[in-house]
Amino acid sequence: MNIVVSFLIFTSRVIYILPFISSQVTHLPYSGNQGQWHLLHSSIGISAMHMQLLRTNMVIMFDRTDYGPSNISLPGRQCRHDPNDTLLKVDCTAHSILYDIGTNTLRPLNVQTDTWCSSGAVFPDGTLVQTGGYNDGDHVVRTFTPCTGDNCDWLEFPNYLVRRRWYASNQILPDGRIIIVGGRRQFNYEFYPRNFQDPPRTFWLDILRQTRDQDENNLYPFLHLLPDGNLFIFANTKSILFNYNQNVVVREFPEIPGGEPRNYPSTGSSVLFPLDENKPPNVNIEAEIMVCGGAPRNSFALASSGEFIDALGTCGRLKVSGQNPYWVMEEMPVPRVMADMLLLPTGDVVIINGAALGTAGWEYGHDPVTKPVIYRQSEKPNRRFSVMAGSQRPRLYHSAAVLVPDGRVLVGGSNPHVYYNFTCVEYPTDLSLEAFSPPYMSVEYEPVRPRIVSVKEVLGYRQFFSVAFAVPELLSVSVLSVRLVAPSFTTHSFAMNQRMIVMKLIGVTRVAPETYEISLVGPSTGEIAPPGYYLLFVVHADIPSSAAWVKLE
């Protein structure tokens, strides 16, 4: 490998970087590598509308109960008996599966009520809390607690939610509660778990009323918990800084330029850029949001009459922690609606799935965009987007994607039809499961790929800890970082709860040939990193290790 290496001084066992070095390596060039696609299963039996990575290295996936029978049976001759189901009162097929990443195997799960267009978040103990849906599922809370055997399955709590939650968004909070925001014709929010000393209640949120237009375009609002403890909420074109404890709008941000909607059904996507703890004392952590893609206003109405217009091709970046926030707009390589945006271990963003024409909804998306794009925040503006290799499979409405511990992106779903439909349609229902391997997974980077040797399983706030790792060729401490990633609940192009924290690095010690120990400090606050399970990656010159699971408490 022809790589320029920054100077290092090895004094005893402690590694120091010369302070005057300015031309340090920030990342490795990917040498034209566009990543690779791998088909994991031609059919998992369901279309993966919703996905969540769990701490057991399993991914739970589910679609909806009223599609009709799926292509995978419930185990042990079980059947679901639901007199309220709109299609099948007795159904012996599964609509949820648990996928084992390590063995590439799966098992069916039994979800009782309708999960169509629902939301979720993971509790600090690792339990998935899944909320709402359609019909008999719209007031239901469901939980799934991971286990090592085959005995865990869905538990359901009917009528727990105060309001109907269909197309709502969830965010885990610093105190471990989950806030559930919006839904169809729901201009309010509520919390899980609720305080049983008080009567069940919701809280009014006027931005949801303000942003509902003739096609709605404010469903699945984008939520991001900020370092100051407030919530960033984006709906349609508007966004606010919101104190959810006091039910007060702290600040209104400028509308995103162009005036075009970004939320369902004009479905764009959004991420919170990595939060970097490596700041001087008394300097606040910067928080920046990016919103990409969507569909022009009236796209839904036009598509319903057979006219499919170009999706939006812009991304907007907003430094929400600044004194005078304003949007900085950039052009994507191609327009995109219904794309998923995920933070990669490097801090880059992959934009994956979606269509170039139309909007979200039954049969309303056309011209699939099968090539992912990787966005590098640290690059110069005209070099930030890189187009990757394309998949063989269109991923349109009701597709999803999640990051998994080895750095791949798991991709599934796509069913733009009212029911399962495999024939005589332009885009058949897709039951397959794929993995996209970004360029950093190429074997050419093995000499600089770190491997985690050991790390504490439980981390504390502001507490010192260390990570031991091995790497054949350490280039420079200046290109070394340790990152926590909160796995997302992904559906309808929004990866709820995903966030990345770049840990404060204190020093690096060489403990053996090709083996090093990084000294670090745990996250500062629960506002920066809410309690729970995280993926911990060591990243060296933009090449990540496989992750280790840690619990922050």
C-alpha positions in Angstrom: 0.0 0.0 0.0 1.4 3.4 -1.0 0.2 5.5 1.9 1.8 8.7 3.3 2.3 8.2 7.1 2.5 11.0 9.6 5.5 11.1 11.9 5.2 9.3 15.2 7.6 9.3 18.1 7.5 6.1 20.3 8.8 7.0 23.7 8.9 4.0 25.9 5.4 2.6 25.5 3.4 5.8 25.0 2.9 7.2 21.6 3.1 11.0 21.1 2.2 13.0 17.9 4.5 15.9 17.1 2.4 19.0 17.6 3.6 20.8 14.5 2.4 18.2 12.0 -0.3 19.7 9.8 -0.4 17.5 6.8 -1.8 14.5 8.7 -3.7 11.6 7.1 -7.4 12.2 7.5 -8.6 9.1 5.6 -7.5 6.6 3.0 -8.5 7.1 -0.6 -10.9 4.4 -1.6 -9.1 4.0 -5.0 -12.3 3.9 -7.1 -13.7 1.1 -4.9 -17.5 1.4 -5.1 -18.4 -1.2 -2.5 -20.1 -4.6 -3.0 -23.5 -6.1 -2.8 -24.3 -9.6 -1.5 -27.6 -11.4 -1.6 -28.1 -13.1 1.8 -31.6 -14.6 1.2 -33.7 -14.6 -1.9 -36.7 -14.7 0.5 -37.0 -14.2 4.3 -40.8 -14.8 4.0 -41.8 -11.2 4.7 -41.1 -7.8 3.2 -38.9 -5.9 5.7 -40.8 -2.7 6.2 -39.3 -2.1 9.7 -35.9 -3.1 11.0 -34.0 -2.9 14.4 -30.6 -4.3 15.3 -30.5 -5.8 18.8 -27.7 -6.3 21.2 -27.6 -10.1 20.5 -26.5 -9.4 16.9 -29.9 -10.2 15.7 -32.1 -8.0 13.5 -35.8 -8.0 14.1 -37.9 -7.2 11.0 -41.6 -7.0 10.4 -44.1 -5.7 7.9 -47.9 -5.7 8.6 -50.6 -8.2 9.4 -53.1 -7.2 6.8 -51.1 -7.9 3.6 -52.6 -11.4 3.5 -50.6 -14.6 4.2 -46.8 -14.2 4.1 -44.3 -16.7 2.7 -43.2 -18.1 6.1 -45.3 -20.2 8.5 -45.5 -19.7 12.2 -43.7 -22.4 14.1 -45.4 -25.4 15.8 -48.6 -25.1 13.7 -49.4 -21.8 15.5 -52.0 -19.5 14.0 -52.9 -15.9 14.8 -56.6 -15.4 15.6 -57.6 -11.8 15.2 -61.3 -11.0 14.6 -60.4 -7.4 14.0 -58.0 -8.0 11.1 -59.1 -6.4 7.9 -58.0 -9.3 5.7 -57.4 -12.6 7.6 -59.2 -13.5 10.8 -57.1 -16.7 11.1 -53.6 -16.5 9.8 -51.0 -19.2 10.2 -48.1 -17.2 8.7 -45.6 -14.9 10.3 -45.3 -11.2 9.7 -42.2 -10.7 11.8 -38.8 -12.6 11.8 -35.6 -12.5 13.8 -32.5 -12.6 11.7 -29.2 -14.0 13.0 -26.3 -12.0 11.5 -23.6 -14.5 12.4 -25.3 -17.6 11.1 -27.4 -16.0 8.3 -30.4 -17.8 9.6 -33.8 -16.6 10.7 -36.9 -17.7 12.7 -40.5 -16.5 12.5 -42.1 -14.5 15.3 -45.7 -14.0 16.2 -47.0 -10.5 16.1 -50.7 -10.3 16.9 -52.0 -6.8 16.0 -51.3 -4.7 12.9 -47.9 -3.0 12.9 -48.4 -1.2 9.6 -46.4 2.1 9.5 -45.5 2.0 13.2 -42.5 3.3 15.1 -40.0 2.1 17.8 -37.0 2.7 20.0 -34.8 0.5 22.2 -35.1 0.8 26.0 -31.9 1.2 28.1 -32.1 -2.5 29.0 -32.0 -3.5 25.3 -35.8 -4.2 25.0 -37.3 -3.0 21.7 -40.4 -0.9 22.5 -42.6 -0.7 19.4 -45.5 1.6 19.2 -48.7 1.9 17.2 -49.7 0.9 13.7 -53.0 0.5 12.0 -56.5 -0.7 12.8 -56.4 -2.8 16.0 -52.7 -2.0 16.4 -52.8 1.8 16.5 -53.0 2.1 20.3 -50.8 -0.9 21.1 -47.4 -1.0 22.6 -45.4 -4.1 21.8 -42.1 -5.2 23.4 -39.4 -7.6 22.3 -36.7 -8.5 24.8 -33.7 -10.3 23.2 -32.7 -13.7 24.5 -30.0 -16.3 23.6 -32.4 -19.1 22.9 -35.6 -19.4 20.8 -38.1 -18.6 23.5 -38.4 -14.8 23.1 -41.3 -13.4 21.2 -43.4 -10.3 21.0 -45.5 -9.2 24.0 -48.4 -6.8 23.4 -50.1 -4.2 25.6 -53.4 -3.2 24.0 -54.8 0.3 24.4 -51.7 1.5 26.2 -51.3 4.5 24.0 -53.5 7.5 24.6 -53.8 8.4 20.9 -53.7 6.6 17.7 -50.1 6.4 16.5 -49.9 5.6 12.8 -46.9 7.2 11.0 -45.4 8.6 14.3 -41.8 9.0 15.2 -40.0 7.9 18.4 -36.9 9.2 20.3 -35.2 7.7 23.3 -34.6 10.4 26.0 -31.8 11.0 28.6 -34.0 9.7 31.4 -34.7 6.5 29.5 -38.2 7.4 28.5 -39.4 7.3 24.9 -41.2 10.3 23.3 -43.7 9.4 20.6 -44.5 12.3 18.3 -47.3 12.7 15.8 -49.0 10.3 13.6 -51.9 10.7 11.1 -54.0 13.7 12.3 -52.3 13.6 15.7 -50.8 17.0 16.5 -49.5 15.9 19.8 -47.0 13.7 21.6 -46.9 11.3 24.6 -44.3 9.3 26.6 -43.6 5.7 27.3 -43.7 4.6 30.0 -46.3 7.0 31.2 -46.5 8.1 34.9 -49.3 6.0 36.3 -49.7 8.5 39.2 -51.1 10.9 36.7 -54.1 10.4 34.3 -53.2 9.3 30.7 -52.5 12.4 28.7 -50.9 13.9 25.6 -49.3 17.2 24.9 -50.2 19.6 22.1 -47.5 20.2 19.4 -48.6 23.0 17.1 -45.9 22.5 14.4 -47.6 19.3 13.4 -50.9 21.2 12.8 -49.1 24.1 11.0 -47.2 21.8 8.6 -50.1 19.5 7.4 -50.9 20.3 3.8 -53.3 18.8 1.3 -51.1 15.7 1.1 -50.1 15.8 4.8 -46.3 15.8 4.2 -45.6 16.0 7.9 -45.9 12.3 8.9 -42.9 10.5 10.4 -41.4 13.9 11.5 -37.6 13.9 11.9 -36.6 13.9 15.6 -33.1 14.4 16.9 -32.1 14.7 20.6 -29.6 17.5 20.9 -26.7 17.9 23.4 -28.5 20.7 25.2 -31.4 18.2 26.0 -33.9 19.8 23.6 -35.5 18.1 20.7 -35.0 19.1 17.1 -38.2 18.5 15.2 -38.6 18.8 11.4 -41.9 18.5 9.6 -42.7 19.3 5.9 -40.4 22.4 5.6 -40.3 23.7 9.1 -38.2 22.9 12.1 -38.0 23.9 15.8 -36.0 23.5 18.9 -38.4 22.0 21.4 -38.3 21.7 25.2 -40.5 18.6 25.6 -40.4 18.7 29.4 -41.9 22.2 29.5 -43.9 21.9 26.2 -42.2 25.1 24.9 -40.8 26.0 21.5 -37.3 27.3 22.3 -36.5 28.4 18.8 -37.9 28.4 15.3 -35.4 27.7 12.6 -35.5 29.1 9.0 -37.6 27.0 6.6 -35.5 24.8 4.4 -34.8 26.7 1.1 -37.0 25.8 -1.9 -40.2 25.4 0.1 -40.6 21.7 -0.9 -41.8 19.1 1.6 -39.4 16.5 3.0 -41.7 14.2 5.1 -44.1 11.4 4.3 -45.5 11.1 1.7 -42.9 13.4 0.1 -40.4 11.2 1.9 -36.9 12.5 2.4 -34.6 11.5 5.2 -32.4 13.1 7.9 -29.4 12.5 10.2 -27.7 14.1 13.1 -24.0 14.4 12.3 -21.6 12.7 14.8 -21.2 14.5 18.2 -17.5 15.0 18.9 -16.5 15.0 22.6 -12.9 16.1 21.6 -13.5 19.7 22.4 -11.5 22.2 24.6 -13.0 22.9 28.0 -16.0 25.2 28.0 -16.6 24.7 24.3 -20.0 23.3 23.5 -20.4 20.3 21.3 -21.6 21.3 17.8 -24.8 19.8 16.6 -25.6 19.7 12.9 -28.5 18.2 11.0 -28.7 17.1 7.4 -32.0 16.6 5.5 -31.9 15.0 2.0 -34.3 14.3 -0.8 -38.0 14.2 -0.8 -40.7 15.1 -3.4 -42.0 18.4 -4.7 -45.4 19.6 -3.4 -48.3 18.0 -5.1 -46.3 14.9 -6.1 -48.7 12.7 -4.3 -51.8 14.1 -6.1 -50.0 14.0 -9.4 -48.9 10.4 -9.0 -52.4 9.4 -8.2 -53.4 10.5 -11.7 -50.4 8.8 -13.3 -47.9 11.7 -13.5 -44.6 11.0 -11.8 -42.4 14.1 -11.5 -38.7 14.3 -10.5 -37.9 13.8 -6.8 -35.9 16.5 -5.0 -32.1 16.5 -5.5 -31.0 18.7 -2.7 -29.6 18.2 0.8 -29.7 20.9 3.5 -27.3 21.2 6.4 -28.3 23.2 9.5 -25.9 23.9 12.5 -28.6 24.0 15.1 -26.2 24.9 17.9 -25.0 28.1 16.2 -26.0 31.6 17.1 -27.6 32.3 13.7 -28.5 29.0 12.1 -29.0 28.9 8.4 -29.4 26.2 5.8 -26.5 25.3 3.5 -27.8 23.5 0.4 -26.0 20.9 -1.7 -27.0 18.9 -4.8 -27.0 15.1 -4.7 -25.7 13.2 -7.8 -29.3 12.2 -8.6 -32.7 13.2 -7.2 -34.1 10.8 -4.6 -37.3 10.1 -2.7 -37.7 7.3 -0.1 -34.0 7.0 0.5 -32.6 5.8 3.8 -29.7 7.7 5.5 -27.4 5.9 7.8 -24.3 6.9 9.7 -21.4 4.6 8.9 -18.7 3.9 11.5 -16.5 6.4 9.8 -19.0 9.2 10.4 -19.8 9.3 6.7 -23.5 9.0 5.6 -24.7 6.4 3.2 -27.8 7.3 1.2 -29.4 4.1 0.0 -32.7 2.9 -1.6 -35.4 5.0 -3.2 -36.7 6.4 -6.5 -36.0 9.3 -8.8 -39.6 9.9 -9.8 -42.9 10.1 -7.9 -43.4 9.9 -4.1 -44.2 7.4 -1.3 -47.4 5.5 -1.5 -49.0 2.6 -3.3 -47.6 2.4 -6.9 -46.4 6.1 -6.6 -42.6 5.6 -6.9 -40.9 5.0 -10.3 -37.4 4.9 -11.7 -35.6 3.1 -8.8 -32.2 4.5 -7.7 -30.2 1.4 -7.0 -26.8 3.0 -6.5 -26.0 4.2 -3.0 -24.2 7.4 -2.4 -21.7 8.0 0.4 -21.5 11.6 1.8 -18.3 12.7 3.4 -18.9 15.7 5.6 -15.2 16.4 6.0 -14.5 16.7 2.2 -14.6 19.9 0.1 -18.1 20.7 -1.0 -17.6 19.5 -4.6 -16.1 16.2 -3.5 -18.5 15.1 -0.7 -20.7 12.7 -2.7 -19.4 9.4 -4.1 -21.6 7.1 -6.1 -21.4 3.4 -5.2 -22.1 0.2 -7.0 -25.7 -0.5 -7.7 -27.9 -3.3 -6.4 -29.8 -5.6 -8.8 -33.0 -5.1 -6.8 -35.2 -2.0 -6.7 -35.9 -0.8 -3.1 -39.0 1.5 -3.2 -41.8 2.1 -0.8 -41.6 0.0 2.4 -38.0 -0.8 2.2 -35.5 -0.4 5.0 -31.8 -0.5 5.9 -29.7 -0.8 9.1 -26.0 -0.7 10.0 -24.7 -4.0 11.5 -21.7 -4.6 13.8 -19.3 -5.7 11.0 -19.8 -2.4 9.2 -22.1 -3.7 6.4 -25.5 -2.2 5.7 -28.4 -4.7 5.7 -31.1 -3.9 3.1 -34.5 -5.4 2.7 -38.2 -4.8 1.9 -40.0 -2.9 -0.9 -43.6 -3.5 -1.4 -45.4 -0.7 -3.2 -48.6 -2.6 -3.4 -51.7 -2.9 -1.1 -51.1 -6.6 -0.7 -48.2 -9.0 -1.6 -48.0 -8.9 -5.4 -45.3 -10.9 -7.2 -46.6 -11.0 -10.8 -47.8 -8.7 -13.6 -46.5 -5.5 -11.9 -43.6 -3.3 -12.7 -42.0 -3.6 -9.2 -43.0 -6.9 -7.5 -43.1 -7.3 -3.8 -39.5 -8.0 -2.7 -38.9 -10.5 0.2 -35.2 -10.7 -0.3 -32.4 -9.6 2.1 -29.1 -8.1 0.9 -26.0 -6.6 2.4 -24.1 -3.6 1.0 -20.4 -3.6 2.0 -19.0 0.0 1.8 -15.5 0.5 0.3 -13.8 0.4 3.7 -14.6 -3.4 3.9 -12.3 -4.1 1.0 -9.5 -6.6 1.7 -6.9 -4.1 0.5 -7.3 -2.3 3.8 -6.6 -5.2 6.0 -3.0 -3.9 6.9 -4.6 -0.8 8.5 -7.9 -2.4 9.8 -8.1 -2.3 13.6 -9.4 -5.3 15.6 -10.8 -4.8 19.1 -9.1 -7.0 21.6 -10.9 -6.0 24.8 -13.2 -3.3 26.2 -15.3 -3.0 29.3 -18.9 -4.2 28.7 -20.3 -1.4 30.9 -19.3 2.3 30.5 -20.1 5.2 32.8 -20.6 8.9 32.1 -17.4 10.9 32.4 -15.6 7.7 33.6 -12.2 6.7 32.3 -12.0 3.4 30.3 -9.7 1.9 27.8 -10.0 -0.1 24.6 -7.3 -2.5 23.5 -6.9 -3.1 19.8 -4.5 -4.7 17.3 -3.5 -3.3 13.9 -0.7 -4.5 11.6 0.3 -1.0 10.6 -0.5 2.0 12.8 -0.3 5.1 10.6 -0.8 7.9 13.1 -2.6 8.5 16.3 -4.1 11.6 14.7 -6.2 9.3 12.5 -7.4 7.1 15.3 -10.8 7.5 16.9 -13.3 5.5 19.0 -17.0 5.9 18.2 -20.2 4.9 19.8 -23.2 4.2 17.5 -26.8 3.9 18.7 -28.5 1.4 16.4 -31.5 2.7 14.6 -35.1 1.7 14.3 -35.6 2.2 10.5 -38.8 2.5 8.6 -40.2 4.8 5.9 -36.7 6.3 5.2 -36.1 7.5 8.8 -33.6 5.8 11.1 -35.0 6.8 14.4 -32.7 7.1 17.4 -29.5 6.7 15.4 -26.6 8.8 16.7 -22.8 8.7 16.9 -20.5 10.0 19.6 -16.8 10.5 19.0 -15.3 9.6 22.3 -12.8 11.9 24.0 -9.3 10.4 23.5 -6.7 10.8 26.3 -3.8 8.8 25.0 -2.5 5.7 23.2 -0.1 3.2 24.6 1.7 0.4 22.8 1.3 -2.7 24.9 2.7 -5.4 22.6 3.8 -5.6 18.9 0.9 -4.4 16.8 -1.3 -4.1 19.9 -2.3 -0.8 21.5 -4.5 0.6 24.3 -6.5 3.7 23.9 -7.4 5.7 27.0 -10.8 7.5 26.8 -13.5 9.2 28.8 -17.1 8.1 28.7 -19.8 10.4 27.3 -20.4 13.6 29.2 -24.1 13.5 29.6 -27.2 11.5 28.8 -28.3 14.3 26.5 -25.2 13.5 24.4 -25.6 9.8 24.7 -28.8 8.4 26.3 -28.4 5.3 28.4 -28.5 2.0 26.7 -26.6 -0.4 24.3 -24.2 1.0 21.7 -21.9 -0.4 19.0 -18.3 0.7 19.8 -16.0 1.0 16.8 -12.3 1.8 16.6 -11.6 3.7 13.4 -8.1 4.0 12.0 -7.5 6.2 8.9 -11.2 5.8 7.9 -11.1 2.0 8.2 -13.3 0.7 11.0 -13.0 -2.4 13.2 -16.0 -4.6 13.7 -17.9 -3.3 16.7 -18.1 -4.5 20.3 -21.3 -4.1 22.2 -21.1 -1.8 25.3 -23.8 -0.7 27.7 -23.8 3.0 28.9 -25.3 3.6 32.3 
